Amino acid sequence: MTIDNDVAKLANHVRSTLGEGPFLRAGGWHHMGAVICDAVLQQARHYRHWVQPRVEGLTKAWPDAHTVTRFRARAAEGELSAVLRTTNRRKLAAIAAITDLLAASGVETCDELRAWLKEDTSRSALLTVHGVGPKTVDYLGSLVGGSHVAVDVHLRAFARQAGVGATTYHGLRRVYEETADRLGHDRGGLEHAVWNHMSVDAGAQPPASSPQNTKGGLDTP
C-alpha cells in the first residue's frame, strides 16, 4: 500500500462524505492558560462534557492569565487544581512542565507559540515532557490557530472507513496532509471538518459557538 493509494482513498471518502468544502480551521484560543490546559486535559477525555467546561472556567476565573508568565504566576499560587476541578497529578504536572518550557523558551503569547512550533527543535523539546506525544504537539498548534493535523480516534476511524492502510500516527498525519493539499483544502480545516463529522456520529457534537478546536482522543504515536 503506497501513500498515493491512501491519499486517493481518503480524498474519495472526503468528497463523498463531506463534499467539496470549503472547510474552515478552528479559531483557537487567545488565552495561553486555556491553550496549555486544553492541550493536556483533552487526552482520552470527552471534550464537550469534561474538558471544555473546565477550560472555560479557567478563562473566567483567571482572565489575566492570557500570557505564559501570568498563567505561571497564577498557577504558582496553588489554586490550579481547584480552578480546573481535577486532582490528576499527572495532568497537573504536565501543565506545569509545558508552562515552564514555554517560559524558558521566551514564548509568551498565542502568536509566539504558533511561530515557535514551526521549529523542529521546539517540537522535540515538547516531546520530552512526560505525557506529551505527537498529537498533543500538533493539537497545541491547532489551539493557537495554526493549520495542523492532530490525529485522534475520530480521524483514525474516518481513515479506516476510507480503507486507508496507514496506521501509525505520522503515517496517518501525512495522508491527511497530502489529501488536503490534493483537494485544495486548508490542512487544519480538513482535520476539523472530519472531526466534527465523526463526533456527531459518535454523539459528541461540539457547540457551534465553541472558540477552540474541539477535539480530544488518545495521544498515541
N, CA, C and O of each residue as an XYZ file, in Angstrom:
884
protein
N       0.847     -1.189      0.000
C       0.000      0.000      0.000
C       0.886      1.244      0.000
O       1.732      1.405      0.879
N       0.694      2.116     -0.979
C       1.519      3.307     -1.093
C       0.787      4.525     -0.543
O      -0.430      4.504     -0.360
N       1.546      5.582     -0.282
C       0.950      6.811      0.208
C      -0.034      7.369     -0.811
O      -1.066      7.926     -0.435
N       0.277      7.225     -2.112
C      -0.629      7.738     -3.141
C      -1.966      7.012     -3.117
O      -3.014      7.629     -3.305
N      -1.933      5.698     -2.887
C      -3.186      4.947     -2.807
C      -4.016      5.388     -1.612
O      -5.232      5.547     -1.708
N      -3.340      5.582     -0.487
C      -4.048      6.017      0.713
C      -4.645      7.405      0.531
O      -5.773      7.660      0.950
N      -3.895      8.293     -0.089
C      -4.388      9.651     -0.320
C      -5.595      9.619     -1.255
O      -6.572     10.332     -1.028
N      -5.534      8.797     -2.304
C      -6.655      8.692     -3.235
C      -7.906      8.175     -2.529
O      -9.007      8.674     -2.761
N      -7.733      7.175     -1.668
C      -8.876      6.622     -0.940
C      -9.477      7.643      0.016
O     -10.697      7.791      0.093
N      -8.613      8.344      0.745
C      -9.113      9.329      1.692
C      -9.766     10.497      0.964
O     -10.785     11.017      1.418
N      -9.189     10.913     -0.161
C      -9.762     12.012     -0.938
C     -11.156     11.656     -1.431
O     -12.068     12.480     -1.366
N     -11.325     10.441     -1.920
C     -12.640      9.998     -2.394
C     -13.648      9.979     -1.248
O     -14.802     10.372     -1.418
N     -13.201      9.517     -0.082
C     -14.098      9.451      1.073
C     -14.474     10.847      1.554
O     -15.612     11.078      1.964
N     -13.526     11.775      1.507
C     -13.820     13.154      1.892
C     -14.877     13.732      0.959
O     -15.853     14.326      1.418
N     -14.690     13.564     -0.339
C     -15.643     14.112     -1.311
C     -17.036     13.521     -1.120
O     -18.026     14.251     -1.107
N     -17.112     12.202     -0.972
C     -18.413     11.543     -0.891
C     -19.113     11.774      0.444
O     -20.340     11.730      0.522
N     -18.327     12.020      1.496
C     -18.901     12.162      2.830
C     -19.075     13.610      3.257
O     -20.089     13.969      3.856
N     -18.091     14.438      2.950
C     -18.088     15.819      3.431
C     -18.355     16.846      2.348
O     -18.637     18.007      2.646
N     -18.266     16.427      1.084
C     -18.480     17.357     -0.012
C     -17.195     18.079     -0.415
O     -16.089     17.620     -0.130
N     -17.365     19.196     -1.072
C     -16.228     19.913     -1.633
C     -15.725     21.060     -0.758
O     -14.771     21.747     -1.124
N     -16.360     21.268      0.390
C     -15.913     22.360      1.262
C     -16.540     23.691      0.879
O     -17.585     23.693      0.228
N     -15.954     24.821      1.253
C     -14.659     24.938      1.956
C     -14.757     24.525      3.422
O     -15.823     24.594      4.034
N     -13.635     24.099      3.962
C     -13.553     23.685      5.348
C     -12.681     24.683      6.110
O     -11.513     24.883      5.778
N     -13.253     25.290      7.115
C     -12.534     26.315      7.884
C     -11.872     25.701      9.104
O     -12.475     24.883      9.798
N     -10.639     26.092      9.364
C      -9.969     25.623     10.577
C     -10.582     26.285     11.806
O     -11.217     27.335     11.704
N     -10.388     25.667     12.961
C     -10.898     26.243     14.206
C     -10.146     27.517     14.540
O      -8.976     27.670     14.189
N     -10.824     28.430     15.219
C     -10.224     29.723     15.508
C      -9.162     29.694     16.582
O      -8.242     30.512     16.561
N      -9.267     28.779     17.513
C      -8.285     28.691     18.577
C      -8.604     29.609     19.749
O      -9.568     30.375     19.717
N      -7.775     29.516     20.782
C      -7.902     30.364     21.961
C      -7.006     31.598     21.821
O      -6.104     31.638     20.985
N      -7.276     32.594     22.652
C      -6.410     33.779     22.754
C      -5.954     33.944     24.207
O      -5.716     35.059     24.671
N      -5.840     32.834     24.903
C      -5.524     32.809     26.337
C      -4.569     31.641     26.548
O      -4.964     30.484     26.407
N      -3.311     31.935     26.886
C      -2.304     30.881     26.958
C      -2.588     29.863     28.056
O      -2.253     28.688     27.907
N      -3.194     30.291     29.146
C      -3.570     29.331     30.164
C      -4.555     28.314     29.616
O      -4.452     27.121     29.902
N      -5.514     28.792     28.825
C      -6.503     27.906     28.211
C      -5.842     26.962     27.220
O      -6.176     25.778     27.177
N      -4.913     27.466     26.431
C      -4.223     26.649     25.435
C      -3.488     25.494     26.108
O      -3.647     24.338     25.717
N      -2.697     25.805     27.104
C      -1.887     24.788     27.770
C      -2.772     23.753     28.464
O      -2.543     22.550     28.336
N      -3.776     24.220     29.192
C      -4.643     23.300     29.928
C      -5.491     22.456     28.983
O      -5.667     21.260     29.216
N      -6.012     23.054     27.932
C      -6.801     22.310     26.947
C      -5.967     21.191     26.336
O      -6.431     20.057     26.211
N      -4.735     21.515     25.959
C      -3.871     20.530     25.306
C      -3.604     19.317     26.178
O      -3.500     18.197     25.680
N      -3.493     19.540     27.481
C      -3.209     18.442     28.399
C      -4.476     17.703     28.814
O      -4.491     16.473     28.863
N      -5.527     18.440     29.110
C      -6.750     17.813     29.604
C      -7.460     16.979     28.550
O      -8.164     16.030     28.895
N      -7.293     17.310     27.265
C      -8.066     16.630     26.224
C      -7.675     15.176     26.034
O      -8.427     14.430     25.407
N      -6.566     14.753     26.533
C      -6.098     13.387     26.286
C      -7.046     12.371     26.906
O      -7.195     12.305     28.126
N      -7.695     11.567     26.035
C      -8.592     10.493     26.460
C      -9.756     11.007     27.316
O     -10.212     10.307     28.220
N     -10.229     12.203     27.044
C     -11.355     12.763     27.773
C     -12.437     13.217     26.798
O     -12.139     13.593     25.665
N     -13.683     13.181     27.237
C     -14.785     13.683     26.426
C     -14.712     15.201     26.439
O     -14.826     15.828     27.492
N     -14.524     15.777     25.285
C     -14.222     17.203     25.234
C     -15.381     18.057     25.727
O     -15.215     18.859     26.646
N     -16.532     17.893     25.133
C     -17.632     18.821     25.413
C     -18.081     18.781     26.873
O     -18.377     19.817     27.468
N     -18.127     17.587     27.438
C     -18.693     17.459     28.782
C     -17.657     17.521     29.897
O     -18.017     17.740     31.054
N     -16.381     17.334     29.577
C     -15.381     17.330     30.647
C     -14.341     18.427     30.472
O     -14.082     19.193     31.401
N     -13.748     18.505     29.298
C     -12.643     19.450     29.091
C     -13.137     20.882     28.928
O     -12.681     21.780     29.636
N     -14.053     21.099     28.012
C     -14.475     22.460     27.689
C     -14.981     23.249     28.895
O     -14.586     24.403     29.060
N     -15.835     22.681     29.742
C     -16.294     23.469     30.905
C     -15.154     23.879     31.834
O     -15.195     24.955     32.430
N     -14.144     23.030     31.959
C     -13.023     23.340     32.845
C     -12.134     24.435     32.265
O     -11.666     25.316     32.985
N     -11.909     24.370     30.958
C     -11.061     25.387     30.334
C     -11.779     26.730     30.299
O     -11.169     27.771     30.544
N     -13.068     26.706     29.996
C     -13.827     27.958     30.007
C     -13.882     28.533     31.420
O     -13.825     29.749     31.602
N     -13.993     27.650     32.428
C     -13.975     28.114     33.815
C     -12.656     28.784     34.168
O     -12.627     29.762     34.915
N     -11.563     28.252     33.624
C     -10.247     28.851     33.847
C     -10.185     30.268     33.285
O      -9.692     31.179     33.951
N     -10.681     30.456     32.066
C     -10.611     31.788     31.445
C     -11.468     32.797     32.196
O     -11.144     33.984     32.231
N     -12.559     32.331     32.796
C     -13.420     33.238     33.568
C     -12.803     33.555     34.930
O     -12.872     34.687     35.408
N     -12.200     32.537     35.549
C     -11.594     32.742     36.871
C     -10.302     33.538     36.788
O     -10.013     34.370     37.648
N      -9.520     33.268     35.730
C      -8.223     33.924     35.563
C      -8.141     34.626     34.195
O      -7.346     34.214     33.351
N      -8.928     35.652     33.964
C      -8.882     36.326     32.658
C      -7.545     36.981     32.361
O      -7.199     37.217     31.204
N      -6.786     37.276     33.430
C      -5.496     37.931     33.265
C      -4.378     36.950     32.925
O      -3.254     37.372     32.652
N      -4.670     35.638     32.936
C      -3.632     34.628     32.697
C      -3.490     34.317     31.212
O      -3.334     33.161     30.819
N      -3.547     35.371     30.389
C      -3.538     35.165     28.944
C      -2.126     35.058     28.371
O      -1.966     34.718     27.199
N      -1.103     35.341     29.172
C       0.282     35.116     28.754
C       0.867     34.000     29.613
O       0.326     33.663     30.666
N       1.970     33.436     29.153
C       2.598     32.348     29.896
C       3.043     32.806     31.271
O       2.822     32.105     32.258
N       3.664     33.967     31.349
C       4.148     34.469     32.634
C       3.013     34.674     33.629
O       3.137     34.317     34.801
N       1.921     35.239     33.168
C       0.801     35.497     34.072
C       0.106     34.195     34.472
O      -0.332     34.049     35.613
N       0.005     33.257     33.539
C      -0.586     31.971     33.887
C       0.303     31.221     34.873
O      -0.184     30.595     35.814
N       1.599     31.291     34.648
C       2.551     30.614     35.538
C       2.470     31.186     36.951
O       2.537     30.442     37.930
N       2.328     32.491     37.056
C       2.236     33.131     38.361
C       0.952     32.725     39.078
O       0.955     32.464     40.281
N      -0.135     32.675     38.332
C      -1.411     32.247     38.913
C      -1.321     30.801     39.397
O      -1.734     30.484     40.513
N      -0.782     29.934     38.554
C      -0.687     28.521     38.902
C       0.210     28.299     40.108
O      -0.008     27.368     40.884
N       1.226     29.155     40.270
C       2.156     29.029     41.392
C       1.476     29.294     42.728
O       1.989     28.915     43.781
N       0.325     29.942     42.679
C      -0.415     30.204     43.907
C      -1.076     28.944     44.452
O      -1.596     28.947     45.568
N      -1.059     27.865     43.666
C      -1.563     26.591     44.137
C      -3.046     26.367     43.977
O      -3.599     25.461     44.599
N      -3.708     27.169     43.157
C      -5.156     27.067     43.012
C      -5.586     26.415     41.694
O      -6.782     26.293     41.433
N      -4.629     25.996     40.862
C      -4.984     25.480     39.546
C      -5.876     24.235     39.649
O      -6.830     24.097     38.884
N      -5.580     23.350     40.566
C      -6.371     22.140     40.726
C      -7.834     22.472     41.006
O      -8.737     21.839     40.460
N      -8.057     23.460     41.852
C      -9.427     23.850     42.187
C     -10.125     24.507     41.004
O     -11.302     24.251     40.751
N      -9.395     25.358     40.279
C      -9.987     26.054     39.136
C     -10.372     25.067     38.032
O     -11.427     25.204     37.413
N      -9.513     24.070     37.786
C      -9.775     23.087     36.742
C     -10.648     21.926     37.237
O     -11.108     21.101     36.448
N     -10.862     21.880     38.518
C     -11.666     20.815     39.129
C     -11.104     19.429     38.792
O     -11.828     18.532     38.359
N      -9.807     19.285     39.002
C      -9.170     17.988     38.815
C      -8.019     17.842     39.803
O      -7.315     18.803     40.111
N      -7.850     16.629     40.286
C      -6.724     16.331     41.171
C      -5.737     15.394     40.492
O      -4.869     14.817     41.147
N      -5.869     15.245     39.180
C      -4.989     14.353     38.427
C      -3.564     14.915     38.439
O      -3.263     15.892     37.753
N      -2.707     14.286     39.222
C      -1.349     14.801     39.390
C      -0.540     14.765     38.093
O       0.262     15.660     37.828
N      -0.756     13.726     37.290
C      -0.001     13.614     36.035
C      -0.333     14.770     35.100
O       0.559     15.356     34.487
N      -1.621     15.097     34.991
C      -2.013     16.192     34.104
C      -1.550     17.544     34.647
O      -1.083     18.399     33.895
N      -1.684     17.724     35.949
C      -1.236     18.981     36.543
C       0.275     19.154     36.397
O       0.766     20.265     36.194
N       1.004     18.044     36.501
C       2.459     18.106     36.334
C       2.819     18.429     34.888
O       3.758     19.184     34.635
N       2.077     17.862     33.937
C       2.338     18.143     32.521
C       2.044     19.601     32.196
O       2.782     20.229     31.436
N       0.977     20.139     32.762
C       0.653     21.550     32.558
C       1.797     22.423     33.071
O       2.214     23.369     32.402
N       2.296     22.099     34.254
C       3.400     22.872     34.830
C       4.659     22.755     33.990
O       5.365     23.743     33.785
N       4.950     21.537     33.495
C       6.166     21.324     32.707
C       6.114     22.070     31.378
O       7.109     22.661     30.956
N       4.964     22.046     30.722
C       4.828     22.771     29.453
C       4.954     24.273     29.691
O       5.605     24.983     28.925
N       4.327     24.740     30.753
C       4.397     26.170     31.084
C       5.835     26.591     31.338
O       6.276     27.630     30.846
N       6.563     25.797     32.099
C       7.968     26.113     32.389
C       8.806     26.105     31.111
O       9.666     26.964     30.922
N       8.551     25.134     30.239
C       9.302     25.043     28.983
C       9.058     26.267     28.109
O       9.998     26.840     27.558
N       7.808     26.663     27.986
C       7.492     27.834     27.161
C       8.102     29.098     27.759
O       8.620     29.949     27.037
N       8.037     29.210     29.073
C       8.625     30.384     29.723
C      10.138     30.442     29.483
O      10.693     31.503     29.196
N      10.787     29.289     29.605
C      12.240     29.234     29.394
C      12.609     29.518     27.941
O      13.721     29.958     27.649
N      11.672     29.264     27.039
C      11.916     29.477     25.608
C      11.508     30.875     25.152
O      11.636     31.213     23.975
N      11.023     31.676     26.080
C      10.640     33.041     25.735
C       9.320     33.146     25.012
O       9.053     34.149     24.349
N       8.486     32.124     25.127
C       7.172     32.131     24.477
C       6.150     32.681     25.461
O       5.984     32.132     26.550
N       5.468     33.755     25.095
C       4.504     34.400     25.993
C       3.069     34.355     25.480
O       2.136     34.174     26.262
N       2.888     34.518     24.178
C       1.545     34.681     23.624
C       1.200     33.566     22.647
O       2.054     32.765     22.267
N      -0.064     33.531     22.250
C      -0.517     32.539     21.276
C       0.195     32.714     19.943
O       0.560     31.731     19.299
N       0.393     33.946     19.530
C       1.096     34.197     18.273
C       2.532     33.694     18.344
O       3.044     33.119     17.384
N       3.170     33.911     19.474
C       4.549     33.456     19.643
C       4.627     31.933     19.682
O       5.576     31.348     19.160
N       3.643     31.291     20.292
C       3.628     29.829     20.324
C       3.434     29.271     18.918
O       4.083     28.293     18.546
N       2.556     29.875     18.143
C       2.327     29.414     16.779
C       3.620     29.479     15.965
O       3.920     28.561     15.202
N       4.375     30.545     16.125
C       5.646     30.680     15.398
C       6.689     29.711     15.945
O       7.445     29.117     15.176
N       6.736     29.547     17.256
C       7.722     28.676     17.909
C       7.541     27.228     17.488
O       8.525     26.505     17.333
N       6.307     26.793     17.301
C       6.020     25.409     16.941
C       6.478     25.040     15.536
O       6.513     23.861     15.182
N       6.826     26.030     14.743
C       7.307     25.747     13.391
C       8.728     25.195     13.402
O       9.192     24.656     12.397
N       9.415     25.325     14.521
C      10.794     24.847     14.634
C      10.812     23.395     15.107
O      10.127     23.040     16.066
N      11.600     22.558     14.429
C      11.699     21.148     14.815
C      12.229     20.992     16.237
O      11.820     20.084     16.961
N      13.130     21.868     16.630
C      13.694     21.775     17.978
C      12.633     22.045     19.047
O      12.700     21.502     20.150
N      11.667     22.880     18.715
C      10.596     23.180     19.658
C       9.710     21.960     19.870
O       9.344     21.625     20.996
N       9.376     21.310     18.770
C       8.558     20.104     18.860
C       9.297     19.020     19.653
O       8.699     18.327     20.476
N      10.582     18.885     19.400
C      11.374     17.883     20.114
C      11.402     18.175     21.615
O      11.329     17.262     22.437
N      11.507     19.444     21.955
C      11.534     19.824     23.364
C      10.214     19.479     24.045
O      10.213     18.987     25.173
N       9.111     19.726     23.387
C       7.807     19.401     23.956
C       7.650     17.899     24.172
O       7.039     17.469     25.150
N       8.197     17.110     23.267
C       8.068     15.656     23.364
C       8.859     15.071     24.528
O       8.681     13.902     24.871
N       9.723     15.865     25.134
C      10.446     15.381     26.316
C       9.598     15.492     27.572
O       9.950     14.930     28.609
N       8.488     16.210     27.490
C       7.606     16.362     28.648
C       6.808     15.081     28.835
O       6.194     14.588     27.888
N       6.812     14.544     30.037
C       6.088     13.303     30.314
C       4.597     13.476     30.031
O       3.963     14.405     30.530
N       4.052     12.571     29.229
C       2.637     12.629     28.891
C       2.337     13.382     27.615
O       1.186     13.413     27.181
N       3.340     13.992     26.998
C       3.132     14.734     25.748
C       3.612     13.891     24.576
O       4.782     13.517     24.504
N       2.701     13.600     23.663
C       3.034     12.862     22.461
C       2.849     13.731     21.235
O       2.536     14.915     21.363
N       3.036     13.172     20.047
C       2.950     13.977     18.826
C       1.579     14.605     18.598
O       1.482     15.696     18.036
N       0.505     13.912     19.038
C      -0.816     14.501     18.846
C      -0.988     15.766     19.681
O      -1.548     16.756     19.209
N      -0.509     15.732     20.917
C      -0.620     16.914     21.764
C       0.160     18.086     21.184
O      -0.289     19.229     21.263
N       1.326     17.810     20.601
C       2.116     18.878     19.982
C       1.347     19.486     18.809
O       1.264     20.708     18.687
N       0.786     18.637     17.949
C       0.010     19.159     16.821
C      -1.250     19.875     17.295
O      -1.649     20.891     16.727
N      -1.865     19.340     18.333
C      -3.083     19.941     18.865
C      -2.803     21.324     19.451
O      -3.628     22.229     19.324
N      -1.648     21.492     20.088
C      -1.259     22.809     20.570
C      -1.257     23.819     19.426
O      -1.715     24.951     19.577
N      -0.729     23.384     18.274
C      -0.715     24.268     17.116
C      -2.109     24.647     16.666
O      -2.355     25.794     16.291
N      -3.028     23.684     16.700
C      -4.412     23.969     16.321
C      -5.055     24.955     17.289
O      -5.822     25.825     16.876
N      -4.745     24.823     18.568
C      -5.360     25.668     19.585
C      -4.949     27.132     19.484
O      -5.613     28.004     20.044
N      -3.865     27.403     18.777
C      -3.453     28.802     18.582
C      -3.669     29.226     17.133
O      -3.050     30.177     16.654
N      -4.553     28.513     16.444
C      -4.964     28.935     15.109
C      -4.080     28.476     13.980
O      -4.211     28.967     12.859
N      -3.170     27.536     14.243
C      -2.317     27.018     13.180
C      -3.038     25.981     12.341
O      -4.100     25.489     12.723
N      -2.460     25.653     11.202
C      -3.058     24.660     10.308
C      -2.361     23.323     10.514
O      -1.447     22.964      9.772
N      -2.805     22.592     11.532
C      -2.180     21.328     11.901
C      -3.179     20.186     11.808
O      -4.390     20.397     11.876
N      -2.662     18.983     11.653
C      -3.486     17.785     11.694
C      -3.082     16.985     12.924
O      -1.993     16.415     12.976
N      -3.972     16.948     13.912
C      -3.744     16.171     15.126
C      -4.600     14.913     15.018
O      -5.822     14.974     15.150
N      -3.967     13.798     14.783
C      -4.693     12.554     14.511
C      -5.189     11.940     15.814
O      -4.397     11.503     16.649
N      -6.512     11.912     15.978
C      -7.096     11.310     17.166
C      -7.991     10.142     16.765
O      -7.956      9.692     15.620
N      -8.802      9.648     17.719
C      -9.627      8.473     17.449
C     -10.628      8.725     16.324
O     -10.942      7.812     15.560
N     -11.132      9.959     16.214
C     -12.109     10.261     15.167
C     -11.469     10.261     13.779
O     -12.035      9.731     12.823
N     -10.287     10.860     13.683
C      -9.603     10.864     12.387
C      -9.155      9.460     11.999
O      -9.152      9.111     10.818
N      -8.776      8.651     12.992
C      -8.412      7.258     12.707
C      -9.617      6.483     12.186
O      -9.497      5.713     11.233
N     -10.773      6.683     12.805
C     -11.982      5.976     12.390
C     -12.386      6.371     10.965
O     -12.788      5.520     10.171
N     -12.278      7.651     10.650
C     -12.623      8.125      9.305
C     -11.688      7.504      8.272
O     -12.121      7.103      7.192
N     -10.404      7.429      8.613
C      -9.437      6.819      7.698
C      -9.730      5.335      7.494
O      -9.587      4.827      6.381
N     -10.136      4.638      8.543
C     -10.496      3.227      8.395
C     -11.698      3.075      7.479
O     -11.735      2.167      6.649
N     -12.675      3.951      7.620
C     -13.842      3.920      6.737
C     -13.426      4.051      5.271
O     -14.016      3.438      4.381
N     -12.396      4.865      5.048
C     -11.923      5.100      3.679
C     -11.075      3.954      3.146
O     -10.776      3.910      1.953
N     -10.687      3.032      4.012
C      -9.831      1.927      3.598
C      -8.360      2.284      3.558
O      -7.577      1.627      2.872
N      -7.974      3.331      4.296
C      -6.574      3.747      4.342
C      -5.747      2.685      5.058
O      -6.144      2.174      6.105
N      -4.600      2.362      4.484
C      -3.759      1.323      5.056
C      -2.827      1.804      6.146
O      -2.441      1.022      7.015
N      -2.455      3.079      6.119
C      -1.548      3.622      7.135
C      -2.205      3.567      8.502
O      -3.401      3.830      8.627
N      -1.441      3.228      9.523
C      -1.989      3.133     10.875
C      -1.179      3.904     11.911
O      -1.698      4.207     12.986
N       0.081      4.231     11.617
C       0.883      4.964     12.590
C       0.451      6.424     12.634
O      -0.172      6.924     11.698
N       0.783      7.101     13.726
C       0.402      8.500     13.850
C       0.979      9.329     12.706
O       0.252     10.053     12.026
N       2.288      9.219     12.501
C       2.935     10.044     11.486
C       2.480      9.663     10.079
O       2.371     10.521      9.203
N       2.217      8.376      9.868
C       1.733      7.939      8.569
C       0.371      8.514      8.252
O       0.140      9.003      7.147
N      -0.533      8.457      9.216
C      -1.874      8.994      9.002
C      -1.853     10.513      8.874
O      -2.591     11.076      8.065
N      -1.025     11.173      9.654
C      -0.941     12.628      9.533
C      -0.493     13.016      8.125
O      -1.026     13.954      7.533
N       0.479     12.295      7.600
C       0.944     12.600      6.252
C      -0.157     12.373      5.217
O      -0.301     13.158      4.280
N      -0.934     11.299      5.388
C      -2.028     11.022      4.453
C      -3.049     12.154      4.485
O      -3.505     12.611      3.437
N      -3.407     12.606      5.681
C      -4.369     13.710      5.794
C      -3.804     14.999      5.198
O      -4.515     15.730      4.509
N      -2.536     15.275      5.462
C      -1.939     16.499      4.935
C      -1.905     16.488      3.411
O      -2.248     17.482      2.771
N      -1.492     15.361      2.831
C      -1.401     15.287      1.371
C      -2.784     15.259      0.733
O      -2.966     15.749     -0.382
N      -3.755     14.687      1.435
C      -5.126     14.709      0.918
C      -5.651     16.134      0.880
O      -6.266     16.545     -0.104
N      -5.413     16.890      1.948
C      -5.846     18.282      1.977
C      -5.188     19.066      0.848
O      -5.845     19.862      0.178
N      -3.902     18.846      0.637
C      -3.188     19.548     -0.427
C      -3.748     19.174     -1.798
O      -3.934     20.035     -2.658
N      -4.013     17.889     -1.992
C      -4.522     17.434     -3.286
C      -5.895     18.023     -3.584
O      -6.192     18.371     -4.726
N      -6.732     18.133     -2.555
C      -8.099     18.636     -2.753
C      -8.182     20.161     -2.678
O      -9.234     20.746     -2.937
N      -7.069     20.795     -2.324
C      -7.058     22.255     -2.239
C      -7.688     22.798     -0.973
O      -8.207     23.914     -0.964
N      -7.646     22.009      0.107
C      -8.210     22.446      1.379
C      -7.108     22.856      2.347
O      -5.976     22.384      2.246
N      -7.438     23.721      3.268
C      -6.551     24.008      4.381
C      -6.412     22.735      5.207
O      -7.409     22.062      5.472
N      -5.203     22.396      5.614
C      -4.983     21.144      6.343
C      -5.750     21.120      7.653
O      -6.415     20.135      7.972
N      -5.657     22.197      8.405
C      -6.385     22.266      9.664
C      -7.888     22.292      9.455
O      -8.646     21.784     10.281
N      -8.313     22.881      8.357
C      -9.739     22.928      8.043
C     -10.293     21.546      7.739
O     -11.384     21.196      8.189
N      -9.542     20.761      6.976
C      -9.977     19.398      6.675
C     -10.019     18.569      7.949
O     -10.978     17.833      8.180
N      -8.993     18.684      8.772
C      -8.972     17.946     10.036
C     -10.204     18.263     10.868
O     -10.851     17.360     11.397
N     -10.530     19.560     10.985
C     -11.654     19.981     11.816
C     -12.977     19.488     11.237
O     -13.880     19.116     11.986
N     -13.099     19.483      9.911
C     -14.323     19.003      9.267
C     -14.528     17.516      9.529
O     -15.639     17.073      9.822
N     -13.450     16.755      9.422
C     -13.537     15.316      9.690
C     -13.907     15.082     11.147
O     -14.764     14.251     11.448
N     -13.262     15.816     12.054
C     -13.548     15.618     13.473
C     -14.996     15.943     13.800
O     -15.658     15.199     14.524
N     -15.488     17.057     13.266
C     -16.877     17.429     13.530
C     -17.838     16.371     13.013
O     -18.796     16.008     13.695
N     -17.582     15.877     11.810
C     -18.447     14.853     11.216
C     -18.460     13.590     12.066
O     -19.527     13.046     12.353
N     -17.302     13.126     12.465
C     -17.213     11.879     13.214
C     -17.712     12.040     14.647
O     -18.254     11.095     15.221
N     -17.538     13.221     15.229
C     -18.010     13.421     16.599
C     -19.530     13.475     16.643
O     -20.134     13.069     17.636
N     -20.153     13.971     15.583
C     -21.615     13.953     15.501
C     -22.102     12.509     15.469
O     -23.050     12.150     16.167
N     -21.450     11.683     14.655
C     -21.820     10.269     14.576
C     -21.648      9.580     15.919
O     -22.380      8.648     16.251
N     -20.664     10.050     16.693
C     -20.395      9.435     17.992
C     -21.234     10.048     19.108
O     -21.116      9.657     20.269
N     -22.084     11.013     18.748
C     -22.944     11.636     19.749
C     -22.246     12.662     20.598
O     -22.664     12.928     21.725
N     -21.168     13.253     20.063
C     -20.413     14.230     20.852
C     -20.257     15.529     20.097
O     -19.171     16.107     20.066
N     -21.340     15.996     19.485
C     -21.262     17.201     18.657
C     -20.865     18.410     19.479
O     -21.497     18.694     20.496
N     -19.820     19.139     19.059
C     -19.409     20.332     19.793
C     -20.341     21.489     19.483
O     -20.875     21.561     18.376
N     -20.554     22.399     20.429
C     -21.410     23.548     20.166
C     -20.809     24.443     19.105
O     -19.591     24.616     19.051
N     -21.657     25.015     18.255
C     -21.167     25.836     17.145
C     -20.415     27.059     17.631
O     -19.569     27.592     16.912
N     -20.712     27.519     18.856
C     -20.072     28.723     19.368
C     -18.722     28.467     20.006
O     -18.041     29.409     20.414
N     -18.322     27.197     20.100
C     -17.068     26.880     20.767
C     -15.903     27.531     20.045
O     -15.780     27.361     18.832
N     -15.032     28.280     20.744
C     -13.985     29.051     20.079
C     -12.758     28.251     19.716
O     -11.894     28.745     18.992
N     -12.658     27.030     20.200
C     -11.422     26.300     20.013
C     -11.635     25.049     19.178
O     -12.762     24.692     18.833
N     -10.535     24.397     18.865
C     -10.582     23.161     18.109
C     -11.061     22.065     19.042
O     -10.281     21.551     19.844
N     -12.312     21.703     18.953
C     -12.919     20.811     19.927
C     -12.656     19.367     19.583
O     -13.538     18.673     19.076
N     -11.452     18.907     19.853
C     -11.156     17.518     19.550
C     -10.229     16.921     20.602
O      -9.196     17.498     20.942
N     -10.605     15.800     21.090
C      -9.794     15.111     22.074
C      -9.376     13.760     21.532
O      -9.265     13.582     20.319
N      -9.148     12.829     22.399
C      -8.786     11.481     21.957
C      -7.417     11.071     22.454
O      -6.691     11.857     23.062
N      -7.083      9.831     22.185
C      -5.838      9.268     22.688
C      -4.636      9.882     21.997
O      -4.669     10.176     20.802
N      -3.579     10.069     22.761
C      -2.333     10.591     22.228
C      -1.407      9.417     22.007
O      -0.601      9.082     22.874
N      -1.521      8.785     20.838
C      -0.724      7.602     20.535
C       0.193      7.874     19.369
O      -0.179      8.618     18.461
N       1.404      7.285     19.361
C       2.363      7.538     18.295
C       1.956      6.841     17.006
O       2.655      6.947     15.999
